[in-house]
Every structure is written in structure tokens, then in C-alpha cells.
Amino acid sequence: MRQRIAILSLAISTLVVIAFMIPLALLLRNQAQTRALSRAETLAQAIATALVVDTTRTEGGQVSVPAAQTVLEVFGTGADAVTILFADGEQVGAPVFQADNIDVAFSEARAFTAFTEGGAEILVPLYSADSPDQEVDVVVRAFVPDEDLIEGVWVAWGMLAGLGVFLVIVAVVAADRLGRSVVRPVHELSQAALALGGGDLNRRVTPAGPDEIADVGVAFNFLAERLRLLLAEERESVADLSHRLRTPLTALRLQAETLGDPEASAVLLGDIDRLEAAVDRMIEEARKPAEEKGPEQADLGAVVRHRATFWKVLADEQGRSVDVHTSGGRLPVAMSPQDLGALIDTLLENVFSHTDAGVGYRVEARPGFGERQVVLVVEDHGHGFEDDSAIERGESGGGSTGLGLDIVHRAAERTGGGVKIGASALGGARVEVVFGPPPN
């Protein structure tokens, strides 16, 4: 945007300068011509006047050649380009080779200025003193060469061009500063928005720039503060809800302790302990400010093997075949081990909940095709999905809330990945979770 403003200012200022400079340049040239012609005309008129008042005329009242020479000598070097022409062809002064305009001056008996090859000439005719027909016997010709007609014009044009360039530069610099004052606050808003989207809830901007952009900065700060407060309230709500689970868990613990079967009681108490630990982690994470949590990372292969071992006990009881495959060494995922384990548990729970006992399943963890991506695949031998809407919240179509795959999908999206569902080569459902690369 800043560059566009500068280019626009350059174009407009250049057009304005050209629009003013061209007429001004022509005016300067015309003034130089007028000044040079005026000097030459004044000189020609002065010489003609001197010839008129000369007392050394011939017996017929005509100007004599010696008198013409004397007048030119009196005017000295200022008359170097002046010629006195007689009707009989005699010339005194600078030689003249073109006679067209001279013939017009003799025949029409009028003074005029004419442009000719190499410059311009001023012609002033004189009449014979005793001629009854007022015939012209002498013409004074003052010649102005081209270099005199444009004397000082190139210097003036150079100064004018320099002034134009200076004005254009000033306009572009001013536009660039204006564009900078507009672009800098917008850039800061963009960076702040990216930081806010990345989890920096304390990021704010200093409203600056034009009033409209400054208002956007104020609105951004209000939005960021409001978002921070809403997230804080949400974390407290999650923490309170998690804390309420302690009461039913305590009741379950008391009931488990009263079971007559010590072995079943121990197993149930172990499950309750793990559930209480998960609730404690949920409360702790919910009440921890987002900016203090920091980036988390887990090894997908290790978590898959750990959770697959846990679920294999139930799979063996139901007669399900289990195939677990991990490859590619360490497979980093931008999630905590607990969250990644919960995601895998959600997918495996779907297999156990929506397929009959004896239906086998397969779990695979491997590198993805994209840079630093990793893939988790869970597929079974069941009947598969009825349609692709199973991934949408509340659209499972299998008698459940549909939240399981939706939670998996959202978790994958937070890492920069996604979820694909479809038919498995085993004949049942297939869920492929792609995790984006973890931050460096």
C-alpha cells in the first residue's frame, strides 16, 4: 500500500509538473525571442533615424554611401549585424545574400520583421527626401541569429526542469511519509492479530495513524481484552464443572470399596484413581493462563503403543483381532501426551461402541506426505460409516451425540492438520488423522 501511494503520487505530481512546465517553457522561449527582436528593432530604428537627420545627402536628397558608412561606424560593434541596402543594390555593413524580404520592403514601403534561415531580420525602409512618390531608396536591415533568439533559454529551461524534478521528489517523499503513517499502524494491527490468534492474549496495539485506523486499533484492544475475559470465564467454568465430578467419583469410590469381590474392587478403584487424576489435570490446565502453558509435544508412536496396550485387554475379552503398527521413528505432534492419548481413546472407543464383539481393528502411526506431518489411522472390519456427516457435531447417525469425531477433528485442526473418514480396506470404517508440524 505504501508503495502504491508513492507511485500514485509520482504519477500525479509528474503530470501536474508537466502541465505547468510546458507552457512556462514556451513562454520563456517567446520572451527571449521578443527581447532579442526588440533590441534589434530599436537598433534598426535608431540607425534609420540617424540616416534621416543626416545632412550629407546627395543632390537628389538621397542617403549617400559614405553617410551610411559613417552612421554604422558611429554605432560601432553594436551594429555588426546591421546592413544598409540601397535601391541600386549597393550594401553597407554586413553582407546580405537573400533578397526576398528586402524586395518586399522596397516594393511595399513598410517596416516588418521576418523569420529567415538562421534567424530573424528587421527591415526598416527610408524614403527619398525630394521624391514626390515617396519611393524607398534605402532599407535598414538588422539581423538576429538563432543563438540570440534563444539566448538564456537553455539555462532557464534547465533551472525549470530542476525545479520540476525537485517538486516531484518532494511530492513523492511526502506521499511516502503519509503512506508510512497509514501502513505502519495497519502492519502493527496485522502482527497483533496474528499474535492474538497464536495465543498471546496480552498483545495490544497503540492506536495511531488516521482517525479511522486509530479507531480500529481501539476496537482491536477492546476485542482482545474481551476475548481474554471470556476465555478466563470459560476456563473457570470448565474447572468448576470438572470439580463437580469429584462428588460422583467419591460416591463411586465408596461403592467400589464395599464390593465383596476384592479383585473387582481393586480394578474399579484403579479406574477411579485414573479418572480422578484426569479430572485433576483438567482443573489444573483449565485454571492455568493460556500464555503460561507453552508449546507441548508428544510422540505419536509412543502414545499409540501405550494406549493400544490399554485397550488390548478389552479387545481380548471381546475376541477382537488387533493390529498396531508404528513406523518412521519419533513422530512429534503438537499436543500433550494426555490430550493425544485422549484423542486415540476416542477413536478406539468408537470402534468398541459401534461395532460388534469380535470385529477386529487396526491402528497405524506413520510419517505423512507433507513436510513434518504425521498420520494416525484407525480402521476396523465393521460396517463402516453410513455417510460423511459423521464427522460433524451431532451428525453421527449411529445413535451417539457425534461429539467424538468432532473433538478429534478440532484437535487435529489446532495442529494445522485435519481428519478424513471413509471406507477401510478391511471392509469397515476408516479414520485418518493428519497432524501438522509442531512449532520449532
C-alpha positions as a Markdown table, in Angstrom:
| # | Residue | x | y | z |
|---|---|---|---|---|
| 1 | Met | 0.0 | 0.0 | 0.0 |
| 2 | Arg | 2.8 | 2.4 | 0.9 |
| 3 | Gln | 4.5 | 1.7 | -2.5 |
| 4 | Arg | 1.2 | 2.2 | -4.3 |
| 5 | Ile | 0.6 | 5.6 | -2.7 |
| 6 | Ala | 4.2 | 6.7 | -3.6 |
| 7 | Ile | 3.7 | 5.5 | -7.2 |
| 8 | Leu | 0.3 | 7.3 | -7.4 |
| 9 | Ser | 1.8 | 10.5 | -6.0 |
| 10 | Leu | 4.7 | 10.2 | -8.5 |
| 11 | Ala | 2.3 | 9.9 | -11.5 |
| 12 | Ile | 0.0 | 12.8 | -10.4 |
| 13 | Ser | 2.9 | 15.1 | -9.5 |
| 14 | Thr | 4.6 | 14.4 | -12.7 |
| 15 | Leu | 1.5 | 15.1 | -14.8 |
| 16 | Val | 0.9 | 18.4 | -12.9 |
| 17 | Val | 4.5 | 19.5 | -13.2 |
| 18 | Ile | 4.5 | 18.7 | -17.0 |
| 19 | Ala | 1.2 | 20.5 | -17.4 |
| 20 | Phe | 2.7 | 23.7 | -15.9 |
| 21 | Met | 6.2 | 23.4 | -17.2 |
| 22 | Ile | 5.5 | 23.1 | -20.9 |
| 23 | Pro | 3.5 | 26.4 | -21.2 |
| 24 | Leu | 6.1 | 28.0 | -18.9 |
| 25 | Ala | 8.9 | 26.8 | -21.1 |
| 26 | Leu | 7.2 | 28.1 | -24.2 |
| 27 | Leu | 6.6 | 31.4 | -22.5 |
| 28 | Leu | 10.3 | 31.7 | -21.6 |
| 29 | Arg | 11.4 | 31.0 | -25.2 |
| 30 | Asn | 8.9 | 33.6 | -26.5 |
| 31 | Gln | 10.1 | 36.2 | -24.1 |
| 32 | Ala | 13.7 | 35.5 | -25.1 |
| 33 | Gln | 12.8 | 36.0 | -28.8 |
| 34 | Thr | 10.8 | 39.1 | -28.0 |
| 35 | Arg | 13.7 | 40.5 | -26.1 |
| 36 | Ala | 16.2 | 39.9 | -28.8 |
| 37 | Leu | 13.9 | 41.2 | -31.6 |
| 38 | Ser | 13.1 | 44.3 | -29.5 |
| 39 | Arg | 16.8 | 45.1 | -29.2 |
| 40 | Ala | 17.4 | 44.6 | -32.9 |
| 41 | Glu | 14.3 | 46.7 | -33.8 |
| 42 | Thr | 15.4 | 49.5 | -31.5 |
| 43 | Leu | 18.9 | 49.5 | -33.1 |
| 44 | Ala | 17.4 | 49.5 | -36.7 |
| 45 | Gln | 15.1 | 52.4 | -35.8 |
| 46 | Ala | 18.0 | 54.3 | -34.3 |
| 47 | Ile | 20.1 | 53.9 | -37.4 |
| 48 | Ala | 17.2 | 54.8 | -39.6 |
| 49 | Thr | 16.7 | 58.0 | -37.6 |
| 50 | Ala | 20.3 | 58.8 | -37.9 |
| 51 | Leu | 20.2 | 58.4 | -41.6 |
| 52 | Val | 17.1 | 60.6 | -41.9 |
| 53 | Val | 18.7 | 63.5 | -40.0 |
| 54 | Asp | 22.0 | 63.2 | -41.8 |
| 55 | Thr | 22.9 | 66.4 | -43.6 |
| 56 | Thr | 25.3 | 64.9 | -46.1 |
| 57 | Arg | 22.7 | 63.7 | -48.6 |
| 58 | Thr | 23.1 | 63.7 | -52.3 |
| 59 | Glu | 21.8 | 66.5 | -54.6 |
| 60 | Gly | 18.6 | 64.4 | -55.1 |
| 61 | Gly | 18.0 | 64.2 | -51.3 |
| 62 | Gln | 19.1 | 60.6 | -51.1 |
| 63 | Val | 21.2 | 58.9 | -48.5 |
| 64 | Ser | 24.8 | 58.6 | -49.6 |
| 65 | Val | 27.0 | 55.6 | -49.2 |
| 66 | Pro | 29.7 | 57.5 | -47.2 |
| 67 | Ala | 27.0 | 58.8 | -44.9 |
| 68 | Ala | 25.7 | 55.2 | -44.3 |
| 69 | Gln | 29.2 | 54.0 | -43.5 |
| 70 | Thr | 29.7 | 56.9 | -41.1 |
| 71 | Val | 26.5 | 56.1 | -39.2 |
| 72 | Leu | 27.4 | 52.4 | -38.9 |
| 73 | Glu | 30.9 | 53.5 | -37.6 |
| 74 | Val | 29.2 | 55.7 | -35.0 |
| 75 | Phe | 27.1 | 52.8 | -33.7 |
| 76 | Gly | 30.3 | 50.6 | -33.6 |
| 77 | Thr | 30.2 | 46.9 | -32.8 |
| 78 | Gly | 26.5 | 47.1 | -31.8 |
| 79 | Ala | 25.7 | 47.4 | -35.5 |
| 80 | Asp | 27.8 | 44.4 | -36.7 |
| 81 | Ala | 24.7 | 42.6 | -37.8 |
| 82 | Val | 23.1 | 45.7 | -39.5 |
| 83 | Thr | 23.1 | 46.3 | -43.2 |
| 84 | Ile | 22.1 | 49.4 | -45.1 |
| 85 | Leu | 20.7 | 48.5 | -48.5 |
| 86 | Phe | 20.3 | 50.9 | -51.4 |
| 87 | Ala | 17.8 | 50.6 | -54.2 |
| 88 | Asp | 20.5 | 50.2 | -56.8 |
| 89 | Gly | 21.8 | 47.1 | -55.0 |
| 90 | Glu | 24.6 | 48.8 | -53.0 |
| 91 | Gln | 25.2 | 47.4 | -49.5 |
| 92 | Val | 26.9 | 48.9 | -46.5 |
| 93 | Gly | 27.6 | 46.8 | -43.4 |
| 94 | Ala | 27.1 | 43.0 | -43.0 |
| 95 | Pro | 26.7 | 41.3 | -46.4 |
| 96 | Val | 23.2 | 40.0 | -47.3 |
| 97 | Phe | 22.7 | 37.2 | -49.8 |
| 98 | Gln | 18.9 | 36.6 | -49.5 |
| 99 | Ala | 16.8 | 39.4 | -51.1 |
| 100 | Asp | 13.2 | 38.1 | -50.9 |
| 101 | Asn | 12.2 | 40.1 | -47.8 |
| 102 | Ile | 14.3 | 43.0 | -48.9 |
| 103 | Asp | 12.4 | 43.3 | -52.2 |
| 104 | Val | 9.2 | 43.3 | -50.2 |
| 105 | Ala | 10.4 | 46.1 | -48.0 |
| 106 | Phe | 11.4 | 48.2 | -51.1 |
| 107 | Ser | 8.2 | 47.5 | -53.0 |
| 108 | Glu | 5.6 | 47.8 | -50.2 |
| 109 | Ala | 7.5 | 50.5 | -48.3 |
| 110 | Arg | 6.7 | 49.2 | -44.8 |
| 111 | Ala | 8.7 | 48.0 | -41.8 |
| 112 | Phe | 8.3 | 44.4 | -40.7 |
| 113 | Thr | 10.0 | 41.5 | -39.0 |
| 114 | Ala | 10.5 | 38.2 | -40.8 |
| 115 | Phe | 12.0 | 34.9 | -39.8 |
| 116 | Thr | 14.5 | 33.5 | -42.2 |
| 117 | Glu | 17.2 | 30.8 | -42.4 |
| 118 | Gly | 19.5 | 31.1 | -39.4 |
| 119 | Gly | 17.5 | 33.7 | -37.5 |
| 120 | Ala | 15.2 | 36.7 | -38.0 |
| 121 | Glu | 15.6 | 40.1 | -39.7 |
| 122 | Ile | 14.0 | 43.5 | -39.0 |
| 123 | Leu | 13.6 | 45.7 | -42.1 |
| 124 | Val | 13.0 | 49.5 | -41.9 |
| 125 | Pro | 12.6 | 51.4 | -45.2 |
| 126 | Leu | 13.6 | 55.1 | -45.7 |
| 127 | Tyr | 12.0 | 57.4 | -48.3 |
| 128 | Ser | 13.9 | 59.9 | -50.5 |
| 129 | Ala | 13.6 | 63.4 | -49.2 |
| 130 | Asp | 12.7 | 65.0 | -52.6 |
| 131 | Ser | 10.7 | 62.1 | -54.1 |
| 132 | Pro | 7.1 | 63.1 | -54.9 |
| 133 | Asp | 6.1 | 59.5 | -55.0 |
| 134 | Gln | 7.7 | 58.7 | -51.6 |
| 135 | Glu | 9.8 | 56.0 | -53.2 |
| 136 | Val | 12.1 | 53.9 | -50.9 |
| 137 | Asp | 15.7 | 54.4 | -51.7 |
| 138 | Val | 17.3 | 52.8 | -48.5 |
| 139 | Val | 16.3 | 49.9 | -46.3 |
| 140 | Val | 18.0 | 49.3 | -42.9 |
| 141 | Arg | 18.2 | 45.6 | -42.1 |
| 142 | Ala | 19.1 | 44.3 | -38.6 |
| 143 | Phe | 19.7 | 40.5 | -38.4 |
| 144 | Val | 19.2 | 38.4 | -35.2 |
| 145 | Pro | 20.8 | 35.0 | -35.4 |
| 146 | Asp | 19.1 | 31.9 | -33.8 |
| 147 | Glu | 21.6 | 31.8 | -30.9 |
| 148 | Asp | 20.5 | 35.3 | -29.9 |
| 149 | Leu | 16.8 | 34.4 | -30.2 |
| 150 | Ile | 17.3 | 31.6 | -27.6 |
| 151 | Glu | 19.9 | 33.3 | -25.5 |
| 152 | Gly | 19.5 | 32.2 | -21.9 |
| 153 | Val | 16.6 | 29.8 | -22.8 |
| 154 | Trp | 18.5 | 26.6 | -22.2 |
| 155 | Val | 19.7 | 27.8 | -18.8 |
| 156 | Ala | 16.2 | 28.8 | -17.9 |
| 157 | Trp | 14.8 | 25.5 | -19.1 |
| 158 | Gly | 17.5 | 23.6 | -17.1 |
| 159 | Met | 16.5 | 25.5 | -13.9 |
| 160 | Leu | 12.8 | 24.9 | -14.7 |
| 161 | Ala | 13.5 | 21.2 | -15.2 |
| 162 | Gly | 15.4 | 21.1 | -11.9 |
| 163 | Leu | 12.6 | 22.8 | -10.1 |
| 164 | Gly | 10.1 | 20.3 | -11.6 |
| 165 | Val | 12.2 | 17.3 | -10.5 |
| 166 | Phe | 12.6 | 18.8 | -7.0 |
| 167 | Leu | 8.8 | 19.3 | -6.7 |
| 168 | Val | 8.2 | 15.7 | -7.9 |
| 169 | Ile | 10.7 | 14.4 | -5.3 |
| 170 | Val | 9.2 | 16.5 | -2.6 |
| 171 | Ala | 5.7 | 15.2 | -3.5 |
| 172 | Val | 6.9 | 11.5 | -3.6 |
| 173 | Val | 8.7 | 11.8 | -0.3 |
| 174 | Ala | 5.7 | 13.5 | 1.3 |
| 175 | Ala | 3.4 | 10.8 | -0.1 |
| 176 | Asp | 5.8 | 8.1 | 1.2 |
| 177 | Arg | 5.7 | 9.6 | 4.7 |
| 178 | Leu | 2.0 | 9.8 | 4.5 |
| 179 | Gly | 1.8 | 6.2 | 3.3 |
| 180 | Arg | 4.1 | 5.1 | 6.1 |
| 181 | Ser | 1.9 | 6.8 | 8.7 |
| 182 | Val | -1.0 | 4.8 | 7.3 |
| 183 | Val | 0.7 | 1.5 | 6.7 |
| 184 | Arg | 2.7 | 1.2 | 9.9 |
| 185 | Pro | -0.4 | 1.1 | 12.2 |
| 186 | Val | -2.1 | -1.4 | 9.8 |
| 187 | His | 1.0 | -3.6 | 9.9 |
| 188 | Glu | 1.1 | -3.4 | 13.7 |
| 189 | Leu | -2.6 | -4.4 | 13.8 |
| 190 | Ser | -1.8 | -7.3 | 11.5 |
| 191 | Gln | 1.0 | -8.5 | 13.6 |
| 192 | Ala | -1.0 | -8.1 | 16.8 |
| 193 | Ala | -3.9 | -10.0 | 15.3 |
| 194 | Leu | -1.6 | -12.9 | 14.3 |
| 195 | Ala | -0.1 | -12.9 | 17.8 |
| 196 | Leu | -3.6 | -12.9 | 19.3 |
| 197 | Gly | -4.6 | -15.8 | 17.1 |
| 198 | Gly | -1.4 | -17.6 | 18.2 |
| 199 | Gly | -2.5 | -17.4 | 21.9 |
| 200 | Asp | -0.9 | -14.2 | 23.1 |
| 201 | Leu | -3.9 | -12.8 | 24.9 |
| 202 | Asn | -1.9 | -9.9 | 26.3 |
| 203 | Arg | -1.0 | -8.4 | 22.9 |
| 204 | Arg | -2.2 | -4.9 | 22.4 |
| 205 | Val | -1.6 | -2.1 | 20.0 |
| 206 | Thr | -1.1 | 1.7 | 20.4 |
| 207 | Pro | -3.8 | 3.4 | 18.3 |
| 208 | Ala | -2.1 | 5.6 | 15.7 |
| 209 | Gly | -2.4 | 6.8 | 12.1 |
| 210 | Pro | -5.6 | 8.4 | 10.6 |
| 211 | Asp | -8.6 | 8.6 | 12.8 |
| 212 | Glu | -10.3 | 5.6 | 11.1 |
| 213 | Ile | -7.3 | 3.4 | 11.6 |
| 214 | Ala | -6.8 | 4.6 | 15.2 |
| 215 | Asp | -10.5 | 3.6 | 15.8 |
| 216 | Val | -9.7 | 0.1 | 14.5 |
| 217 | Gly | -6.8 | -0.1 | 17.0 |
| 218 | Val | -9.1 | 0.9 | 19.8 |
| 219 | Ala | -11.6 | -1.7 | 18.7 |
| 220 | Phe | -8.9 | -4.3 | 18.5 |
| 221 | Asn | -7.7 | -3.6 | 22.1 |
| 222 | Phe | -11.3 | -3.9 | 23.3 |
| 223 | Leu | -11.8 | -7.1 | 21.4 |
| 224 | Ala | -8.6 | -8.6 | 22.8 |
| 225 | Glu | -9.5 | -7.7 | 26.3 |
| 226 | Arg | -13.0 | -9.0 | 25.9 |
| 227 | Leu | -11.6 | -12.3 | 24.5 |
| 228 | Arg | -9.2 | -12.6 | 27.4 |
| 229 | Leu | -12.0 | -12.2 | 29.9 |
| 230 | Leu | -14.3 | -14.6 | 28.1 |
| 231 | Leu | -11.6 | -17.3 | 27.9 |
| 232 | Ala | -10.8 | -16.7 | 31.6 |
| 233 | Glu | -14.5 | -17.2 | 32.4 |
| 234 | Glu | -14.6 | -20.3 | 30.2 |
| 235 | Arg | -11.6 | -21.8 | 32.0 |
| 236 | Glu | -13.2 | -21.2 | 35.3 |
| 237 | Ser | -16.4 | -22.8 | 34.1 |
| 238 | Val | -14.5 | -25.9 | 32.9 |
| 239 | Ala | -12.6 | -26.0 | 36.2 |
| 240 | Asp | -15.8 | -25.7 | 38.2 |
| 241 | Leu | -17.5 | -28.4 | 36.1 |
| 242 | Ser | -14.5 | -30.7 | 36.5 |
| 243 | His | -14.6 | -30.1 | 40.2 |
| 244 | Arg | -18.2 | -31.1 | 40.4 |
| 245 | Leu | -17.2 | -34.5 | 39.1 |
| 246 | Arg | -15.4 | -35.2 | 42.4 |
| 247 | Thr | -18.7 | -35.8 | 44.2 |
| 248 | Pro | -19.9 | -38.7 | 42.0 |
| 249 | Leu | -16.3 | -40.0 | 41.9 |
| 250 | Thr | -16.2 | -40.1 | 45.7 |
| 251 | Ala | -19.5 | -41.9 | 45.7 |
| 252 | Leu | -18.2 | -44.4 | 43.2 |
| 253 | Arg | -15.1 | -44.9 | 45.3 |
| 254 | Leu | -17.2 | -45.7 | 48.4 |
| 255 | Gln | -19.3 | -48.2 | 46.5 |
| 256 | Ala | -16.2 | -49.8 | 45.0 |
| 257 | Glu | -14.7 | -50.2 | 48.4 |
| 258 | Thr | -17.8 | -52.1 | 49.6 |
| 259 | Leu | -17.7 | -54.7 | 46.8 |
| 260 | Gly | -17.5 | -58.2 | 48.0 |
| 261 | Asp | -15.0 | -59.2 | 45.3 |
| 262 | Pro | -11.6 | -57.8 | 46.3 |
| 263 | Glu | -10.2 | -58.2 | 42.8 |
| 264 | Ala | -13.1 | -56.5 | 41.1 |
| 265 | Ser | -12.9 | -53.7 | 43.8 |
| 266 | Ala | -9.2 | -53.2 | 43.1 |
| 267 | Val | -9.7 | -52.9 | 39.4 |
| 268 | Leu | -12.6 | -50.5 | 39.8 |
| 269 | Leu | -10.6 | -48.4 | 42.3 |
| 270 | Gly | -7.7 | -48.2 | 39.9 |
| 271 | Asp | -10.0 | -46.9 | 37.1 |
| 272 | Ile | -11.5 | -44.4 | 39.6 |
| 273 | Asp | -7.9 | -43.3 | 40.5 |
| 274 | Arg | -7.1 | -42.7 | 36.8 |
| 275 | Leu | -10.3 | -40.8 | 36.3 |
| 276 | Glu | -9.6 | -38.6 | 39.4 |
| 277 | Ala | -6.1 | -37.9 | 38.0 |
| 278 | Ala | -7.6 | -36.9 | 34.7 |
| 279 | Val | -10.1 | -34.6 | 36.4 |
| 280 | Asp | -7.2 | -33.0 | 38.5 |
| 281 | Arg | -5.2 | -32.4 | 35.3 |
| 282 | Met | -8.3 | -30.9 | 33.7 |
| 283 | Ile | -8.8 | -28.5 | 36.6 |
| 284 | Glu | -5.1 | -27.6 | 36.6 |
| 285 | Glu | -4.9 | -26.9 | 32.9 |
| 286 | Ala | -8.2 | -25.0 | 32.9 |
| 287 | Arg | -7.0 | -22.6 | 35.6 |
| 288 | Lys | -3.6 | -22.1 | 34.1 |
| 289 | Pro | -3.4 | -19.0 | 31.9 |
| 290 | Ala | -3.0 | -19.8 | 28.2 |
| 291 | Glu | 0.2 | -17.8 | 27.9 |
| 292 | Glu | 1.8 | -19.9 | 30.6 |
| 293 | Lys | 1.0 | -23.3 | 29.1 |
| 294 | Gly | 3.7 | -23.0 | 26.4 |
| 295 | Pro | 4.1 | -25.4 | 23.4 |
| 296 | Glu | 3.5 | -29.1 | 24.1 |
| 297 | Gln | 4.7 | -32.0 | 22.1 |
| 298 | Ala | 4.2 | -35.8 | 22.2 |
| 299 | Asp | 5.5 | -38.8 | 20.3 |
| 300 | Leu | 2.6 | -40.3 | 18.4 |
| 301 | Gly | 4.2 | -43.7 | 18.1 |
| 302 | Ala | 4.9 | -44.0 | 21.8 |
| 303 | Val | 1.4 | -42.8 | 22.8 |
| 304 | Val | -0.3 | -45.2 | 20.3 |
| 305 | Arg | 1.7 | -48.2 | 21.7 |
| 306 | His | 0.7 | -47.2 | 25.2 |
| 307 | Arg | -3.0 | -46.7 | 24.6 |
| 308 | Ala | -3.2 | -49.8 | 22.3 |
| 309 | Thr | -1.8 | -51.9 | 25.2 |
| 310 | Phe | -4.6 | -50.5 | 27.5 |
| 311 | Trp | -7.4 | -51.3 | 25.0 |
| 312 | Lys | -6.0 | -54.7 | 24.0 |
| 313 | Val | -7.2 | -56.1 | 27.4 |
| 314 | Leu | -10.8 | -55.3 | 26.5 |
| 315 | Ala | -10.2 | -56.4 | 22.9 |
| 316 | Asp | -9.0 | -59.8 | 24.0 |
| 317 | Glu | -12.1 | -60.2 | 26.2 |
| 318 | Gln | -14.3 | -59.5 | 23.2 |
| 319 | Gly | -12.4 | -61.6 | 20.8 |
| 320 | Arg | -11.2 | -58.8 | 18.6 |
| 321 | Ser | -8.1 | -59.0 | 16.5 |
| 322 | Val | -5.7 | -56.0 | 17.0 |
| 323 | Asp | -3.0 | -54.9 | 14.6 |
| 324 | Val | -0.8 | -52.0 | 15.8 |
| 325 | His | 1.8 | -50.6 | 13.5 |
| 326 | Thr | 4.2 | -47.6 | 14.1 |
| 327 | Ser | 7.0 | -46.6 | 11.7 |
| 328 | Gly | 9.3 | -43.7 | 11.0 |
| 329 | Gly | 11.0 | -43.4 | 14.4 |
| 330 | Arg | 9.8 | -40.5 | 16.6 |
| 331 | Leu | 6.6 | -38.9 | 15.3 |
| 332 | Pro | 6.2 | -35.5 | 17.1 |
| 333 | Val | 2.7 | -34.0 | 17.5 |
| 334 | Ala | 2.0 | -30.5 | 18.9 |
| 335 | Met | -0.2 | -31.9 | 21.7 |
| 336 | Ser | 0.4 | -33.0 | 25.2 |
| 337 | Pro | 0.7 | -36.8 | 25.7 |
| 338 | Gln | -2.6 | -36.7 | 27.8 |
| 339 | Asp | -4.5 | -34.9 | 25.1 |
| 340 | Leu | -3.1 | -37.1 | 22.4 |
| 341 | Gly | -3.9 | -40.2 | 24.4 |
| 342 | Ala | -7.5 | -39.0 | 24.9 |
| 343 | Leu | -7.8 | -38.5 | 21.1 |
| 344 | Ile | -6.7 | -42.1 | 20.5 |
| 345 | Asp | -9.0 | -43.3 | 23.2 |
| 346 | Thr | -11.9 | -41.5 | 21.5 |
| 347 | Leu | -11.2 | -43.2 | 18.2 |
| 348 | Leu | -10.8 | -46.7 | 19.8 |
| 349 | Glu | -13.9 | -46.2 | 21.9 |
| 350 | Asn | -15.9 | -45.5 | 18.7 |
| 351 | Val | -14.7 | -48.9 | 17.4 |
| 352 | Phe | -15.8 | -50.7 | 20.5 |
| 353 | Ser | -19.1 | -48.8 | 20.8 |
| 354 | His | -20.2 | -49.0 | 17.2 |
| 355 | Thr | -19.0 | -52.5 | 16.1 |
| 356 | Asp | -20.0 | -55.9 | 17.4 |
| 357 | Ala | -17.8 | -58.0 | 19.6 |
| 358 | Gly | -15.3 | -60.0 | 17.6 |
| 359 | Val | -14.8 | -57.2 | 15.0 |
| 360 | Gly | -11.1 | -56.5 | 14.7 |
| 361 | Tyr | -9.4 | -53.2 | 14.2 |
| 362 | Arg | -6.0 | -51.8 | 13.1 |
| 363 | Val | -4.1 | -48.8 | 14.4 |
| 364 | Glu | -1.2 | -47.2 | 12.4 |
| 365 | Ala | 1.1 | -44.3 | 13.1 |
| 366 | Arg | 3.4 | -43.1 | 10.3 |
| 367 | Pro | 5.0 | -40.0 | 8.8 |
| 368 | Gly | 2.7 | -38.0 | 6.4 |
| 369 | Phe | 3.4 | -36.9 | 2.9 |
| 370 | Gly | 3.7 | -33.2 | 3.8 |
| 371 | Glu | 6.7 | -31.7 | 5.5 |
| 372 | Arg | 7.0 | -32.9 | 9.1 |
| 373 | Gln | 3.4 | -34.1 | 9.1 |
| 374 | Val | 2.4 | -37.3 | 10.9 |
| 375 | Val | -0.6 | -39.5 | 10.3 |
| 376 | Leu | -2.8 | -41.7 | 12.6 |
| 377 | Val | -5.1 | -44.3 | 11.0 |
| 378 | Val | -7.7 | -46.3 | 12.8 |
| 379 | Glu | -9.8 | -48.7 | 10.8 |
| 380 | Asp | -12.0 | -51.7 | 11.5 |
| 381 | His | -13.7 | -54.7 | 10.0 |
| 382 | Gly | -17.2 | -53.4 | 10.8 |
| 383 | His | -20.0 | -52.0 | 8.6 |
| 384 | Gly | -18.4 | -48.6 | 8.1 |
| 385 | Phe | -20.0 | -45.1 | 8.2 |
| 386 | Glu | -23.4 | -44.5 | 6.8 |
| 387 | Asp | -22.3 | -41.2 | 5.3 |
| 388 | Asp | -19.6 | -38.5 | 5.6 |
| 389 | Ser | -21.7 | -36.4 | 8.0 |
| 390 | Ala | -20.3 | -38.5 | 10.9 |
| 391 | Ile | -17.5 | -36.0 | 11.3 |
| 392 | Glu | -20.0 | -33.2 | 12.1 |
| 393 | Arg | -21.1 | -32.4 | 15.6 |
| 394 | Gly | -24.4 | -34.0 | 16.3 |
| 395 | Glu | -24.5 | -35.9 | 12.9 |
| 396 | Ser | -23.1 | -39.3 | 13.8 |
| 397 | Gly | -26.2 | -41.2 | 12.7 |
| 398 | Gly | -25.2 | -44.1 | 14.9 |
| 399 | Gly | -27.1 | -43.3 | 18.0 |
| 400 | Ser | -24.5 | -41.1 | 19.6 |
| 401 | Thr | -24.0 | -37.4 | 20.1 |
| 402 | Gly | -21.4 | -37.2 | 17.3 |
| 403 | Leu | -19.0 | -35.3 | 19.5 |
| 404 | Gly | -16.2 | -37.9 | 19.3 |
| 405 | Leu | -15.1 | -37.4 | 15.8 |
| 406 | Asp | -15.8 | -33.6 | 16.1 |
| 407 | Ile | -13.4 | -33.4 | 19.0 |
| 408 | Val | -10.8 | -35.3 | 17.1 |
| 409 | His | -11.3 | -33.1 | 14.1 |
| 410 | Arg | -10.9 | -29.9 | 16.1 |
| 411 | Ala | -7.8 | -31.2 | 17.8 |
| 412 | Ala | -6.2 | -32.0 | 14.5 |
| 413 | Glu | -7.1 | -28.6 | 13.1 |
| 414 | Arg | -5.4 | -26.9 | 16.0 |
| 415 | Thr | -2.1 | -28.5 | 14.9 |
| 416 | Gly | -2.6 | -27.4 | 11.3 |
| 417 | Gly | -4.0 | -30.8 | 10.1 |
| 418 | Gly | -7.4 | -32.4 | 9.6 |
| 419 | Val | -9.4 | -35.6 | 9.5 |
| 420 | Lys | -10.6 | -37.8 | 6.7 |
| 421 | Ile | -13.2 | -40.5 | 7.0 |
| 422 | Gly | -14.2 | -43.2 | 4.6 |
| 423 | Ala | -14.2 | -46.9 | 3.8 |
| 424 | Ser | -11.4 | -49.1 | 5.0 |
| 425 | Ala | -9.6 | -51.8 | 3.0 |
| 426 | Leu | -10.7 | -54.1 | 5.8 |
| 427 | Gly | -14.3 | -53.5 | 4.9 |
| 428 | Gly | -15.3 | -51.2 | 7.7 |
| 429 | Ala | -14.8 | -47.6 | 8.7 |
| 430 | Arg | -11.5 | -45.8 | 8.3 |
| 431 | Val | -10.5 | -42.6 | 10.1 |
| 432 | Glu | -7.3 | -40.8 | 9.1 |
| 433 | Val | -6.0 | -38.0 | 11.3 |
| 434 | Val | -3.3 | -35.8 | 9.9 |
| 435 | Phe | -1.3 | -33.7 | 12.4 |
| 436 | Gly | 0.5 | -30.6 | 11.2 |
| 437 | Pro | 4.2 | -30.0 | 12.0 |
| 438 | Pro | 4.9 | -28.9 | 15.6 |
| 439 | Pro | 6.4 | -25.4 | 16.2 |
| 440 | Asn | 10.2 | -25.2 | 16.3 |
